[in-house]
């Protein structure tokens, strides 16, 4: 199955995120692409909506923390948490739900100390500002950040979490360093536009104890729901497999770019994940990272 064979040894990820019936955000953006590259996914939904709220109206509900805990405890009763390689979380809905996610992370790490926690700190973006419920950003900053091994904020969320401006590359890495100091050993920043980013491009930055890297792609003329969820999931899986932040970023960003490029051709509003599934296995175009040197000391996992 082409490059899927690289995951043949097996990888199990617990994915605790939002879910929509129509479209692709949260788990509905992450689960199939991860499965397509050979990852077994255990999805737990923090919310279930008919569609992304960006459409203006939707039906559905936010699930309470008790349900999250019950589902994870049900998995625990199967004695399989020791086989879980990592936990990824995204949109949490309520602070109490976030606490249940951290409880799940603790259970997984108790069963498998080598497991990693990737937190996609969904707070807002540069266009719309903060769009999550009151209390969620504070929970992420004070509790999720210290607990996370890997974080995948966009540029707006990086500034929000660190209180630092990121107009230049030096400022961006200063903010990343501040996030490292608060907990995560690995930080991936998406949707980066700084002073040396060309107007027709977008940057991504990643940093861990082995190095710092930048990846640049053309800026496509569209705004997509779920693209951040997709790249976070793919990056996490590739990073756990390879141990290289730069290679994981190249693989994940190239796959996502292939999906978004197809959208610009077809005019679709939602990501065509099934039609573009080969992009996850073998991207049409591979974007390489540029090494930017070694970071300072980082705390070990």
C-alpha positions in Angstrom: 0.0 0.0 0.0 2.7 2.5 -1.0 4.0 4.5 1.9 1.4 3.2 4.3 3.8 0.3 4.9 5.9 2.7 7.0 3.2 2.4 9.7 2.9 -1.3 9.4 4.3 -1.8 13.0 1.1 -0.3 14.2 0.2 3.0 15.9 -2.8 3.7 18.0 -3.9 7.3 18.8 -6.7 8.5 21.0 -8.2 11.6 19.3 -10.4 13.7 21.6 -11.9 16.5 19.4 -15.0 18.0 17.9 -17.0 16.3 15.2 -19.4 17.5 12.5 -21.8 15.4 10.5 -21.3 17.4 7.3 -17.9 18.7 6.4 -14.5 18.1 8.0 -13.3 19.6 11.2 -11.9 18.1 14.4 -12.2 14.3 14.3 -14.0 14.4 11.0 -10.9 16.0 9.6 -8.4 13.9 11.4 -9.7 10.3 11.6 -9.8 9.2 8.0 -6.5 10.8 6.9 -4.8 9.1 9.9 -6.4 5.8 9.0 -5.4 6.2 5.4 -1.7 6.3 6.4 -2.1 3.2 8.6 -2.9 4.7 12.0 -5.5 3.1 14.2 -7.6 6.0 15.7 -9.8 5.8 18.8 -12.1 8.9 18.3 -13.9 10.6 21.2 -16.0 13.6 20.3 -16.1 16.7 22.5 -19.1 18.1 20.5 -21.2 16.8 17.7 -22.7 19.4 15.4 -24.5 19.1 12.1 -21.9 21.4 10.4 -19.3 23.9 11.2 -20.8 27.0 13.1 -19.1 29.2 10.4 -22.1 28.4 8.2 -24.2 30.7 10.4 -26.4 28.0 12.0 -26.1 24.5 13.1 -27.7 21.8 15.3 -26.1 19.5 17.9 -24.6 19.7 21.3 -21.5 20.0 23.4 -20.8 16.8 25.4 -20.2 17.1 29.1 -17.0 16.1 30.8 -18.7 13.0 32.3 -19.3 11.5 28.9 -15.6 12.0 28.0 -14.5 10.3 31.2 -17.0 7.5 30.8 -15.8 6.7 27.3 -12.1 6.7 28.2 -12.7 4.6 31.3 -14.6 2.2 29.1 -11.5 1.9 26.9 -9.4 1.5 30.0 -11.6 -1.4 31.1 -10.5 -3.2 27.9 -6.9 -3.1 29.1 -5.7 -1.5 25.9 -4.5 1.9 27.0 -1.0 0.5 27.2 -1.1 0.1 23.5 -2.0 3.8 22.9 1.0 5.7 21.5 -0.5 9.2 21.9 -3.4 11.5 22.6 -4.4 14.4 20.5 -6.9 17.0 21.5 -8.4 19.9 19.6 -11.6 22.0 20.2 -12.8 21.3 23.7 -16.0 23.3 24.0 -15.9 23.8 27.8 -13.1 24.1 30.4 -14.5 21.0 32.2 -14.1 19.0 29.1 -10.5 20.1 29.0 -10.0 18.7 32.5 -11.5 15.4 31.4 -9.0 15.3 28.5 -6.1 15.8 30.8 -7.4 13.0 33.0 -7.4 10.8 29.8 -3.9 11.8 29.1 -2.9 10.9 32.6 -4.5 7.5 32.3 -2.8 6.8 29.0 0.6 7.8 30.3 0.1 5.7 33.4 -0.5 2.7 31.2 2.2 3.7 28.6 4.8 6.1 29.9 6.2 6.5 26.4 2.9 7.9 25.1 2.9 11.6 24.0 0.2 14.3 24.3 -0.4 16.7 21.4 -2.6 19.7 22.1 -4.0 21.7 19.3 -4.9 24.8 21.3 -8.0 25.9 19.5 -8.7 29.5 20.6 -9.1 31.7 17.6 -7.4 33.2 14.6 -6.1 36.5 13.2 -9.3 37.2 11.2 -11.9 36.6 13.9 -10.0 36.8 17.2 -11.0 34.5 20.1 -14.0 32.4 19.2 -14.2 29.8 21.9 -16.2 30.0 25.1 -15.1 32.0 28.1 -12.7 30.1 30.4 -11.4 27.9 27.6 -8.3 30.1 26.7 -7.4 30.4 30.3 -7.7 26.6 30.8 -5.4 26.0 27.8 -2.8 28.5 28.9 -2.7 27.4 32.6 -3.3 23.7 32.4 -3.1 22.3 28.9 0.2 24.0 28.0 2.1 22.6 31.0 0.7 19.1 30.3 1.4 19.0 26.6 4.5 17.4 24.9 3.6 18.9 21.6 1.5 22.0 20.8 0.3 23.2 17.4 -1.0 26.8 17.7 -1.5 29.1 14.8 0.3 32.4 14.9 -2.6 34.2 16.6 -2.8 31.5 19.3 1.0 31.5 19.9 0.8 35.3 20.6 -2.2 34.8 22.8 -0.7 32.1 24.9 2.7 33.8 25.3 1.8 37.5 25.3 4.5 38.1 22.8 4.3 39.8 19.4 5.6 37.8 16.4 6.3 40.3 13.6 9.7 38.9 12.8 11.3 35.5 12.8 13.4 36.3 15.9 10.2 37.4 17.7 8.4 34.3 16.5 11.1 32.0 17.9 11.2 34.0 21.1 7.5 33.3 21.6 8.1 29.6 20.7 10.8 29.5 23.3 8.4 31.0 25.9 6.0 28.2 25.0 8.7 25.6 25.4 9.5 27.0 28.8 5.9 26.5 29.9 5.9 22.8 29.0 5.8 21.5 25.4 9.1 20.2 24.1 7.8 20.5 20.5 6.0 23.4 19.0 4.5 23.6 15.5 3.1 27.1 14.5 0.8 27.3 11.5 -0.5 30.2 9.4 2.6 32.3 10.0 3.0 35.7 8.3 6.0 37.7 9.4 8.0 40.5 7.9 9.9 38.4 5.5 7.0 36.2 4.4 6.1 37.1 0.8 2.5 38.3 0.4 1.7 35.3 -1.8 3.1 32.7 0.6 2.5 31.3 4.1 5.0 29.9 6.5 5.0 27.2 9.1 7.6 27.0 11.9 8.5 24.0 14.1 10.9 23.7 17.0 12.1 20.9 19.2 15.2 19.9 21.1 16.9 18.9 17.8 16.4 21.9 15.7 14.3 24.7 14.3 12.7 24.7 10.8 10.7 26.8 8.5 8.5 25.6 5.6 6.9 27.9 3.1 4.1 27.2 0.6 2.2 29.3 -1.8 -0.8 31.1 -0.2 -3.9 29.7 -1.7 -7.0 32.0 -2.2 -9.3 30.3 0.2 -10.2 30.0 3.9 -10.8 26.4 5.0 -12.4 24.9 8.0 -10.5 22.0 9.5 -7.1 22.5 7.8 -5.4 23.2 11.2 -7.0 20.0 12.6 -5.8 18.0 9.7 -2.2 19.2 9.8 -1.9 18.8 13.5 -3.1 15.2 13.3 -0.8 14.3 10.4 2.2 16.1 12.0 1.7 14.2 15.2 1.5 10.8 13.6 4.6 11.4 11.4 6.5 12.9 14.3 5.8 9.9 16.5 6.9 7.6 13.7 10.1 9.4 12.5 11.2 11.5 15.5 12.1 14.3 13.1 10.1 17.5 13.5 11.4 18.8 10.1 10.4 15.6 8.2 7.1 15.4 9.9 6.3 19.0 9.0 7.3 18.4 5.4 5.1 15.3 5.1 2.1 16.9 6.9 2.2 20.3 5.1 2.7 18.7 1.7 -0.4 16.5 2.2 -2.5 19.4 3.4 -1.4 21.6 0.5 -2.4 19.0 -2.0 -5.9 18.9 -0.5 -6.3 22.6 -0.5 -4.9 23.0 -4.0 -7.7 20.6 -5.2 -10.2 22.9 -3.5 -9.0 25.9 -5.4 -9.6 24.0 -8.6 -13.1 22.7 -7.8 -14.4 25.6 -5.7 -15.5 23.3 -2.9 -16.1 24.7 0.6 -15.2 21.6 2.5 -12.0 19.6 2.2 -12.5 16.6 -0.3 -10.7 14.1 1.9 -11.8 11.0 0.2 -11.1 12.3 -3.3 -7.7 13.5 -2.2 -6.8 10.5 -0.1 -3.6 9.7 -2.0 -2.3 13.1 -0.9 -1.9 11.6 2.6 0.1 8.6 1.3 2.1 10.3 -1.5 1.7 14.1 -1.8 1.5 15.5 -5.4 4.1 18.0 -4.4 6.7 17.8 -1.6 7.7 21.0 0.3 11.0 20.8 2.1 11.8 22.5 5.3 14.7 25.0 5.8 16.8 24.4 8.9 17.2 27.5 11.0 19.8 26.2 13.6 19.7 24.6 16.9 17.5 25.8 19.8 18.5 26.2 23.4 18.2 23.4 25.9 14.8 21.8 26.2 13.5 19.6 29.0 13.3 15.9 28.0 10.1 14.0 27.5 
